[in-house]
């Protein structure tokens, strides 16, 4: 039978770089930063607010360019104009809410316990 040597240290294994605790903490910090950026970018308030603002502008422009026949069809109310302005206000509300109350990243997670030394 052949004897199997003990598992070598990571720095002794070919093709396996050794990672220090400092490297791991730096990588964890970098990933947390990317995660917080993604959370802010895909916040549902940003998506809803942006869509309502875009559609509100389109519908408002349609309301401003409506002819008398379209207004008569809605019994004298320029429904596109009022709906577009409402959508604009709702979209701006969501975007202002996002600006005033941004997502707060969770508190730092303790990776290792230094008290065992």
Secondary structure, DSSP 8 states (H G I E B T S, - for coil): ---------GGGSTT-----HHHHHHHHHHHHHHHHHHHHHT-HHHHHHHHHHHHHHHHHHHHHT--HHHHHHTTT--HHHHHHHHHHHHHHHHHHHHHHS------------GGG-
